[in-house]
């Protein structure tokens, strides 16, 4: 059993495989990291309580402490636009105003209209994958799929997607904080500023000539909660950035971890293959057992208690989604992957309360469409022998496989999709 000296969930050796430590942290309840003002929440009921009480726990500084703050970094950041606390980084009532701008485009009803296009994107990526019987799934499918979807939503040119990926990767990598070198962090900050300038030009183009895309919608929106004013450039850049980060790596990790789970549990793969109607519940179970977002932070707004433990005003709370989603009090036999689990959808993989994930409906649809296409088109799928080490990126916020090598035997009578569509 882990001892007190190795219960820090943010050290590299734990981030690689955190679940044994999570068991001990849940046993202890609300746990204060020694010699810090950080409290770790791992039980489902405690995590849910924090998420459901924004009047007590602020999202300001949501990822504070994960990045350095040096004169060199500030000098580079000054070449861009100051970050604004919007959406997942804003508390009510400001959060309500920002959310009102994008609620409708991300509603289940609006997202459903994207399904035909998502199917086209998935099938054309699979066409490329099937040029060889061996596929590195993360780079060939899981990474490009949500990026093409993002480009579709925002109206970005598809030729820009490789560069957008570099910018997004840098933003996620920087969340590793001191786990990356200062020199690499400076490079990531430069890339973040590059992305801001790219977004500025996209925003200015929509101001001059609005189109039928999400950037145009945000640019032209009058925010009733803010007295009917339009969003500023700084607010728009911050919102687009958060939407990209919130919907990109999380979906990548859902797809890669989900497929790995199926291939590691052949009996579960057989259940889903035999009955594709199980795919939506499988997606929920994959997000539960390998939560793409493992942790986010809150700041205590006033002296309070959680489960009898006093939390002073100003202290920090680590909300451990990945631990809460394996709590036996909420999910019987929690470490068992079960595509038929009746309450899989009750996890906190998408958060809870006012900050429930804006893109939840889109992520669920992306998972459904992707796995329907993959299981239909790839035929017999297996792990490539001797090529998978199942290493996860070392990051305190996001959990995702670095690589996933698979082999497949597609059905002989499954034709490729027509290549007449000029996009993708």
N, C-alpha and C positions, 0 to 999 in steps of 0.2 A: 504494500500500500504506500502511496506517495507520502513523504513527510512534509513538514511545514516549509522546508527550505526549497522545495521544488513545486510549490503550488502557484507560482506566478504564471498565469496563462499567456503571458506575452513574451516569454523567452523562446528562442528558436526551437529548442528541443521539444517544447510542449506544443508550439504552433504546428509542427509537422504532424503530430498525432495527439490531439488534446483530450481524447475521450476518457482515458483513465483518470486524468487530473480532474475532469469535470465531475466524475463520480464522487470523488472526495470533497470537492468544493460544494456540491449539492448536499452532501451529508452534513457539512458544517453550517450550511445556511448562508446568511449574509456574511461575507468574509472581507475583512479589511486587510489589504496588503500591508505587511509589516513596514513600519517607518514611512508610510505614505498616508495621504488623505483620500485614497481610492478604495471604494467599496465594490466588491464583485457580486453581481446577482446572477445566480445560475439556476435556481428553482423556477419552474414555470410560473407559479403563482406570484412570486416576487417580481419577475421580469414583467409579467402582465400588469401588475400593480403600478410599476414605474411608468410603463408606456401609457396607461390609462389616466394618469394624473399629471398632465402638463402644467397645472397650476403649482405643483410641487417640484417638478423636475424639468429644467430648461434644456432645450436642444442647442442653445448657444455654446459654441465650442465643441460641436458634435464630434470632431476628430482632433481636438486640441491635444497637444502633447505628442502627436504622432510625427510631427515635422519639426525641423530645427527653425530657429529664428535668429539669423545672423545678419550683420551689416551687408555682406555680399548678397544674401538672398533678398533682403529688402531693396537693395539697389536694382536688382533685376526686376523684381515685382513692380517697382515704380515705373517701369517702361510699359506696363499694361494698365488695366483698370482695377480699382479696388474691389475685392470680393464683397458681396452684399449677402446678408443672411436672408435667404429666400427658401420657400418650400420646406424641405426636411431640416433646414438650418434656422428656421424662423419659428418663434412661439406665437400662439394666438395672442391678439387678434390679427397681427400682421400675416401670420401663416394663412389665415382664412382668405385674406385678400389675394395673395399670390396663388393659392390653390384654385380660387374661383376662375382664374384666367385659363387654366388647363384642365379643369375637371371634365368638361364635356368632351374634348378630343380624346381623353383617356378613359371615358366611360365604357362599360362592357358593350353597349349598343354601338358606339362609334367604332370601337376596336374590331368588332365582328365584321364590319365592312372591309377590313383589310385582309381577311382570310384568303381570298383568291390570290392576291398578290404575294402573300406569305408562302402559299403553296408553290407558286412559280419560282420564288427565290430558293426555297428548299430543294426543289427538284432540279434546278439548274446547277446548284452546288453539288448535288449528288451525281449529276452527269459528269462533272469534272472529277469527282472522287472515283468514279467507276472506270476511269481510264487505266487504273491499276487495281489489282485485287487486294493490295495492301494500302491502308489509309492511316495517316496520322490525323486522327479525328479532331483534335483541338484546333490545329492550324488550318485544316482543310474544310472544316464545316462549322464547328462550334464558335470559332472567332468571327468568321465573315458573316454568318447568318444574322446576328443581331445588328451588326454594323450596316448591312444592306437595308435592314428594316429601319434603322435610325435615319439613314439617308433618304429613304422613301418618305418618312414622316416629315422630316425637316426640309425636304426639297434640295438636298445637297447633291452635287454632281457625283456620280459613281466613281469617276476617276480620282476624286479626292479621298476616297475611303482608305487607301493605304496610309496616307498621311494622318487622317483622323485617328486611325488605329494607333499610330506612334504617339500622338498626343494623349490619347486615352490611356495607353499603357504607362506613360510617364506619370500621369496623375495618380494611377493606382499604385505604381511602384513607390511613389513618394510617401504614401501612407505607411510604408515600412519603417519610416522614421530613421532612427539611428542604426537600423539593420542594413542600410545602404550607406555608402561613403558620402562624405560631404561633397566631394567633387561630383559624384553621380547625382546627388540631390540638386546641386546647382544646374546641372544639365537638364534635369526634370523641370526645374522652375523656368528655365529658358523656353522649353517646349510648351509649358503651360501659357506663357506670355505669347508665344507664336499662335497658339490656339485662340487666345483672346482676340488677337488682331484678325485672324481668319473669320471669327464669328462677327466681329465689328463690320467687316466688309459685307458679309451675308446680311446682316441687319440693315445696313445702309441701302443695299440693293432692294430689300423688301419695302423700305420706307419710300423709295423712289417709285417702285413698281410692285405692289403687292401681288402675290401669287396664291395658289391653292395649296398651301403647306402650313406646317405648324409655326414656323418662324414668322410668317406673315400674320397668322392669327394672333400671336403674342404681340407683335409690333403694333397692330391696329386696334388691339383691345382697349376699351375704356373700363378701368377697374372701379366698379361701383363702390367697393369697400374703401378705396383711396380717393374718394371725392370725384370719381369719374375721370381721373387723369390717366395718361398712358404710362407704360413702364419706361424707366430710364434705360439708357444704354448699359449702365453698370448692372441694373437689375436683369435685363434681358440676357447679357452674357452669363451672369451667374445662374440663371434659370436653365439655359440651354446646357451649360456645363453639368449641372446637377442631374438633369434628365438623362444626359448621355452616360454619366458615371453610374447612375442608379439602374439603368436598363441594359448596359453593355456587359460588363464583367459578370454581373449576377446571372445573366442568361447564359453566357459562355460556360459558367461553372455549373449551372443547372444541367445543361446539355451534356457536358463531358462527364460529370459525376453520375448523372442519371444513366448514361449508357454503360459506364464502368460497373455500376451496381447491377444492372441487368446481366452483364456478361459474367460477373462474379457469382451470380445466383441464377443458374440456368433454369431452375424450376419456376422462378418468377418471370424470366423471359418467356418461357413456354406459356404461362398464364396470359401474359399481355399479347403474345403473338396469336394465341387461339381466340382471344376476345379483345379486339382493339378498343372496345368501349371502355376498357379498364385504363386506357392511357391517361385520361385526366387525373384519375386517382393515383396512378403511378407517379405522375409529375409532382403531385402534392407530397407523396411519401418520399420521393427523392429529395425534395427541398427540405423535408423534415429531418431526414437522417444525415444528410450532408448539406447543411444550411449554407447557401452561397454567401450570405452575410453572417459572419460569426459573432461580431461584436460592434456596437456603437456606444457612444457615451452620452451621459447627461450630467448637468450641474444642479446640485441641490439649491433651491431658491429660498428655502427657509428651514429652520430646524424641524426635523420630522423623524419618524421611525418607520422601519420596515421590518416586519417579523420580530419586533421587540428590540431591534438594534438601533441606537441613536445615530442619525446622520446629520452632522452639523451643517448649517448654511455655508455654501461655498465649496463643500466637498464634492468629489467626483464619483460618479457611478458608472461602472462598466456593465452594460446590459448584454449578457452573453446569450444571444439567440441560439447558438449551436448547442449550448448546454441545456437550455430550457426545453428545446425540442427533443431531448432524450431523457426527459424526466419521467420516471415510472409512475408518478402520481397522475400524470396526464395521459401517458401513452404506455399501456401494459407491454412488458417485454420490449423496452424502448430501443434496444440495439439491434433488434431483428428487422430486416428490410422486408416489408410485406405490402405488395401492391394492392391487396384487398383490405388494408387497415381501414376500419370504418370511420375513424376520426382524424385521418391524416390531414384533412383540410383545416383542422383546428390548431395547427401549429402557429408559431409567431414568425415564420419565415418571412412574411411580408410586414411584420410589425403589428401594431394594434393601436386603436384609438385615433386621434385626429391626424397622426402621422402615418397611418396605414399607407402602404406603398402606393403611390400614384399610378405606377405602371403595372399593378398586379394583374389586371385583366389582359394586358398585352403580353406579359410574361407567360401567363397560363396558356394563352392562345399560341404563342411561339413554341412552347413545349409540346402542346398537342399536335400542331401542324408538323413540327420537325420530326417527332417520333413516329407519327403515322407514315410520313414519307420514308423515313429511314428503314423502318421495319418492313414496309411494303417493297421497297426498291432494292435493299441490300441482300435480301434472302437470308441465307445462313450466315450469321455473324459470330466471330470468335475473337478472342484476344490473340494478338500475334505472339507466338511462342518466343520467350526469352528477350522480349523487347520492352516490357513494361516494368518500371520500378515503382509506379504509383506514388511518385513524389509530388507533394503539394507546394505551391508557392508560399514562402514564409512571409505572411502578412497578418497583422492582428485584426484586420477588418474583414477581408475577403478570403474565402477558402476555395481554391480551385486547382485541378490537376495541371501540371506543366505539359504533359503529353499523354496521349492515349493511342497506342498502336493497335489496329484491328485488321482482321482479314475477313473477306466476305465471298460468298458464292451466290451472286444474284441469279434470280430465276431466268432461264433462257428465253422465256417469252415476255420479258418485261422490256418494252422499248424505251429508248431515251426520249426525253421531252423534245418537242420541236424547238429549234434554235432561231426562230424567226423574230422573237422579241429582241429589240435592240438593247434593252437594259439588261445588265448582268451578262 
